[in-house]
């Protein structure tokens, strides 16, 4: 489908509202919220949000030409408008794992009658969509990533320990907030344990300390809000930290290096990988290694971007998605 397509000053398409939405029963008492925007006759595309636990964003759909794409967004278990919400301490995290999310994505595809779709996401969303594409390559038309991660334990260790060499005061504060941690490599698990506390004050304090550290790591970037994590509403912040700590304490239930080792399963699927050179939270080498192992993948390094992106990165993503429309 073709039509008049205007681009805003920020390099994105104008905002559009969903034309359809619903809640999908994925089992285990979970209802996953989904919505569609753009053209019902357009090429299907799935947006995989980050976090884990961030929830979907209306801005994400603005990277797609609304006259050419049928854009599907969903809130992963426990966050956004999916229920039960992880901010509720009664929500069972045992049924919120990478395997559950991959099954949810495939169930959503079937429910919506999609044969194949373009995948787009970044940060944790990059990990999840890569895992999905390696499990179901026959269902994937193309991939566009903005911020490559594979959630190896080495990447987690860097984010919550190694990068502390650049922010020693902030990292010491992050570590001191969980004195029960059994050494620096137990920090993430210690926060995960605190997020399961029966005491609401303990959970709230741990979430604030976690987000304060995350924002410190991104504080040198030239673009984006200074409180990307800490500035979220209380319930969203609690859910984000509870889910993220839960996943990262378990290495996202992925064998170390699995998504790099399995990259050959993506051969034949075109991919464009955007990564900011200034991203201290997820250094560039992961994207570089993935691009070397994935035949047909193109790595685009954006010099002025970090984890929070930039106008140049957003424009590049939009142009890449235009190529696949």
Order of alpha helices (4+ residues) and beta strands (2+ residues): beta-beta-beta-beta-alpha-beta-alpha-beta-alpha-alpha-alpha-alpha-alpha-alpha-beta-alpha-beta-alpha
